């Protein structure tokens, strides 16, 4: 569980740094990445459980 929190923090940090350099803080990609990460995590967790 700690790994997914660090991954989300990494996504947010990368989004902030990219936004500072490009002056483009588009949230659509941010939410797509976070949703994809969480859904992939849940799917793999289900496969490992049974």
C-alpha positions as CSV (number, residue, x, y, z in Angstrom):
1,X,0.0,0.0,0.0
2,X,2.9,2.3,0.7
3,X,4.1,1.8,-2.9
4,X,0.9,3.1,-4.4
5,X,1.0,6.2,-2.2
6,X,4.6,6.9,-3.3
7,X,3.6,6.4,-6.9
8,X,0.7,8.8,-6.7
9,X,3.1,11.4,-5.0
10,X,5.5,10.8,-7.8
11,X,2.8,11.5,-10.4
12,X,1.8,14.7,-8.6
13,X,5.4,15.9,-8.4
14,X,6.0,15.2,-12.0
15,X,2.8,16.9,-13.0
16,X,3.8,20.0,-11.0
17,X,7.3,20.2,-12.4
18,X,6.0,19.7,-16.0
19,X,3.4,22.4,-15.4
20,X,6.0,24.8,-14.1
21,X,8.1,24.4,-17.2
22,X,5.3,24.4,-19.7
23,X,2.8,26.6,-17.9
24,X,0.2,24.0,-18.7
25,X,-1.5,22.4,-15.7
26,X,-3.9,20.2,-17.5
27,X,-5.6,17.9,-15.0
28,X,-7.2,15.4,-17.5
29,X,-3.9,13.5,-17.9
30,X,-3.2,13.7,-14.1
31,X,-6.5,12.0,-13.3
32,X,-6.1,9.4,-16.1
33,X,-2.7,8.4,-14.7
34,X,-3.9,8.2,-11.1
35,X,-7.0,6.2,-12.1
36,X,-5.0,3.9,-14.3
37,X,-2.5,3.3,-11.5
38,X,-5.2,2.5,-8.9
39,X,-7.2,0.3,-11.2
40,X,-4.1,-1.6,-12.3
41,X,-3.1,-2.1,-8.6
42,X,-6.6,-3.4,-7.8
43,X,-6.6,-5.8,-10.7
44,X,-3.2,-7.2,-9.8
45,X,-4.1,-7.5,-6.2
46,X,-7.2,-9.5,-7.2
47,X,-5.1,-11.9,-9.3
48,X,-2.7,-12.5,-6.5
49,X,-5.4,-13.2,-4.0
50,X,-7.0,-15.9,-6.0
